[in-house]
Amino acid sequence: QVQLEESGGGQVEPGGSLRLSCSASGFTLNDYFVGWFRQAPHKNREGVAYISQAGSRGYADFVSGRFTISRDRAQNLVFLDLNDLSPEDTAVYYCAADRSPFPSEYDFWGQGVQVTVSS
């Protein structure tokens, strides 16, 4: 069964950190372009970060150096490290994967993981 799954969400206080993981079943995530997205209540989904098959990375402007996307090729995982979190980062975070090096639409999406930043 082909599946993408996020983990690592939770609730943290402002200024805190979380590590989100994206894992794949039924395919090799290392061969895919992976993006992280988020959707806050009553807002549209927005891109957060991406990492290509070759390892190039990109971030949304609002990240401002606080988040880091990375791969663990040995474990076939993609991580999103979230640091210096603020309440505005509260959202459901999704990872998505696409076989193309320049995706316009993604082949697979995870179910999402909740990140809540609150004191």
C-alpha positions as CSV (number, residue, x, y, z in Angstrom):
1,Q,0.0,0.0,0.0
2,V,1.4,3.4,-1.0
3,Q,1.2,5.8,1.9
4,L,2.8,8.9,3.2
5,E,2.7,9.6,6.9
6,E,3.7,12.5,9.1
7,S,4.6,12.3,12.8
8,G,6.1,14.4,15.5
9,G,3.4,17.0,16.0
10,G,2.2,18.3,19.3
11,Q,1.8,21.3,21.5
12,V,4.6,23.5,22.5
13,E,5.0,26.9,24.1
14,P,6.1,29.9,22.1
15,G,9.8,29.7,21.4
16,G,9.7,25.9,21.5
17,S,10.8,23.4,18.9
18,L,9.4,20.3,17.2
19,R,10.7,17.8,14.7
20,L,8.2,16.6,12.1
21,S,9.0,13.4,10.2
22,C,7.6,12.3,6.9
23,S,7.8,8.6,6.1
24,A,6.7,6.6,3.1
25,S,5.3,3.1,2.6
26,G,5.3,1.4,-0.8
27,F,7.8,3.7,-2.4
28,T,11.3,5.1,-1.9
29,L,11.0,8.6,-0.5
30,N,14.6,9.3,-1.5
31,D,13.5,9.2,-5.2
32,Y,10.8,11.9,-4.6
33,F,10.7,15.7,-4.4
34,V,9.2,16.4,-0.9
35,G,7.3,19.4,0.2
36,W,5.9,20.4,3.6
37,F,2.7,22.5,3.7
38,R,0.5,23.8,6.4
39,Q,-3.0,24.9,6.9
40,A,-4.2,27.0,9.8
41,P,-7.8,27.2,10.8
42,H,-9.8,29.4,8.3
43,K,-6.8,29.9,6.1
44,N,-5.6,28.4,2.8
45,R,-2.9,25.8,2.7
46,E,0.5,27.3,2.2
47,G,3.9,25.9,1.3
48,V,6.5,25.8,4.0
49,A,9.6,24.1,2.6
50,Y,10.8,21.7,0.0
51,I,13.7,19.4,-0.7
52,S,14.5,18.0,-4.1
53,Q,15.8,14.5,-4.9
54,A,19.2,16.0,-5.3
55,G,19.0,17.8,-2.0
56,S,18.3,21.4,-2.9
57,R,16.1,23.2,-0.5
58,G,13.7,26.1,-0.4
59,Y,11.7,27.9,2.3
60,A,8.7,30.2,2.4
61,D,9.6,33.8,3.4
62,F,7.8,33.5,6.7
63,V,10.2,30.7,7.8
64,S,12.9,33.4,8.4
65,G,15.6,30.8,9.2
66,R,13.6,29.1,11.9
67,F,12.8,25.8,10.1
68,T,15.1,23.3,8.5
69,I,14.1,20.6,6.0
70,S,16.4,17.6,5.6
71,R,16.6,14.0,4.5
72,D,17.8,10.8,6.1
73,R,18.5,8.7,3.1
74,A,19.4,5.6,5.1
75,Q,16.0,5.7,6.9
76,N,14.1,7.0,3.9
77,L,12.7,9.9,5.9
78,V,12.3,13.6,5.5
79,F,12.4,15.9,8.5
80,L,11.1,19.4,9.2
81,D,12.7,20.9,12.2
82,L,10.6,23.7,13.6
83,N,12.4,26.2,15.9
84,D,11.4,29.4,17.7
85,L,7.8,28.6,17.1
86,S,5.1,31.2,17.6
87,P,1.3,30.9,17.9
88,E,1.1,32.0,14.2
89,D,2.7,28.6,13.3
90,T,-0.2,26.7,14.7
91,A,-1.6,24.6,11.9
92,V,-1.9,21.1,10.5
93,Y,1.3,20.3,8.7
94,Y,1.4,18.0,5.7
95,C,4.1,16.4,3.7
96,A,3.7,15.7,0.0
97,A,5.8,13.8,-2.5
98,D,6.2,13.8,-6.2
99,R,8.3,11.9,-8.6
100,S,9.0,14.9,-10.8
101,P,12.0,17.2,-10.0
102,F,9.7,20.1,-10.7
103,P,6.3,19.2,-9.4
104,S,3.2,21.2,-10.1
105,E,1.0,18.7,-8.4
106,Y,2.1,16.1,-5.9
107,D,1.5,12.4,-6.3
108,F,1.1,11.6,-2.6
109,W,-0.1,13.5,0.5
110,G,0.0,12.5,4.1
111,Q,-2.9,12.9,6.5
112,G,-1.3,15.8,8.3
113,V,-0.1,16.3,11.9
114,Q,-1.3,19.0,14.3
115,V,1.2,21.6,15.6
116,T,-0.1,23.9,18.3
117,V,1.9,26.7,19.8
118,S,0.3,28.1,22.9
119,S,1.3,29.1,26.4
